[in-house]
Amino acid sequence: MSTSFYILMGLLACLTIINLINAKRRSQSKARTFAVWFNGLALTLILLALTIAILQK
């Protein structure tokens, strides 16, 4: 993988973490629950992609 892949995945991970923190600060609702689950899943998949890319090197 090229360097741009790691930069892009790092930026996406940072944005996901920021969005997850903002979702946690909101009041309890269905939209908040969906946002927390969706951001958690996104962060998991980003970290999985980075792990696979590093292991393939």
C-alpha positions in Angstrom: 0.0 0.0 0.0 1.2 3.5 -0.7 1.6 6.2 1.9 -1.5 8.0 0.8 -3.6 5.0 1.9 -2.2 5.2 5.5 -2.7 9.0 5.5 -6.3 8.6 4.3 -7.1 5.9 6.8 -5.6 7.9 9.6 -7.7 10.9 8.7 -10.8 8.8 8.5 -10.0 7.3 11.9 -9.6 10.7 13.4 -12.9 12.0 12.0 -14.7 8.9 13.2 -13.3 9.3 16.7 -14.3 12.9 16.8 -17.8 12.0 15.5 -18.1 9.2 18.1 -17.2 11.6 20.9 -19.8 14.1 19.7 -22.4 11.4 19.5 -21.7 10.3 23.0 -22.2 13.8 24.4 -25.7 14.1 22.9 -28.8 13.2 24.9 -30.1 9.6 24.8 -32.1 9.0 21.6 -32.4 6.5 18.7 -30.3 8.7 16.5 -27.6 8.9 19.1 -27.6 5.1 19.5 -27.4 4.7 15.7 -24.5 7.2 15.5 -22.6 5.4 18.2 -23.0 2.0 16.6 -22.3 3.3 13.1 -19.1 5.1 14.2 -18.0 2.2 16.2 -18.4 -0.1 13.2 -16.6 2.4 11.0 -13.7 2.7 13.4 -13.5 -1.1 13.7 -13.4 -1.5 9.9 -10.7 1.2 9.5 -8.5 -0.4 12.1 -9.0 -3.8 10.5 -8.0 -2.4 7.1 -4.9 -0.9 8.6 -4.0 -4.1 10.4 -4.4 -6.2 7.2 -2.3 -3.7 5.2 0.5 -3.7 7.8 0.5 -7.5 8.0 0.7 -7.9 4.2 3.9 -5.8 4.1 
